[in-house]
């Protein structure tokens, strides 16, 4: 259920500008969001998997800190990214 190389390079191509641009903050946030959605789907089936729940909470915190960084340094890119990913309503 992990992300394949093709899926990761597709995420970085869509959000980071190029498939090899793995350091872009937008790509990292998009990749983390994809992992969060996969883990959330896993936890809906396995409600008592508490170690995975802890990992999910750590990922959500990491995404929050990356979003805070992006918001401080590039507000327009932050707004476009949360619109694309559908994080805020």
Steps between C-alpha positions, in 0.01 A plus 500: 500500500803724486555755228675379186777690325267591215239638739761705690652641182149586378426688822827693477439573130154641577590702807878542500553607141710198394507133594856535632424807712443305821611787721217734408280584796183467292599150389582395855163622624318321217689177569424522871134563422490190280655289778251643752207404280634144458556457872154643575345241270698227678384621840136496396536124449730437798367711783725352769829558319627755750862510382387598152274762656802649674687508169204675341502767769873556445442537125217749555729705725778489242262615227378781727856623557578483127183697426595759762842538335343542157246750633775716651721498191258489205138580577369475143654156452353393835151607396529326162625178661225471759249566221649222284522250784164595648632535854290793617137572435 
